[in-house]
Amino acid sequence: MGFKDLVAKLDDVLGEHDQGKALKLKDLTQLEQALEKKQAKYRERLSSGSPEETPAQTEVRLRVVEAQLAKLRELMAEASP
């Protein structure tokens, strides 16, 4: 799943949560795994000096993913019985 897709997916989940819809723990777990993979990819890209994008772009993406993970984990804690 691409960066933009992950951002959009979390926005959708947050929208559903704001509307009072029940969140499925399975869906949240899958999203968490995708975000963790993306986080690892960006950290590796920063440490290796990959030419795919500038380090500044990668750092911004990494910060966004880390913020999304934090918010998602808050939602998961709320969704857990």
C-alpha positions, 0 to 999 in steps of 0.5 A: 500500500502506498503512502497516500493510500495509507494516509487516506485509509487512516483518514477514513477510519478516523471519519468512521470513528467520528461518526460513531461507527464501531471499529473492527480490530482486525482492520485496525491491526492490518493497518497497523502492520502496513504502517509499521512496514512503511515506517521500517522502509523509511528508516532504512531509506534514511540510513542507507542514503537511498536516492529515491527521494531527498532525505527531507522528504523521507523524514517528513513521510516518516514523521507522518507515519509515526504520528499515524501509528500513534493515533491508530494505537489510541483507536485500537486501545479504545476498540479493545474490550 
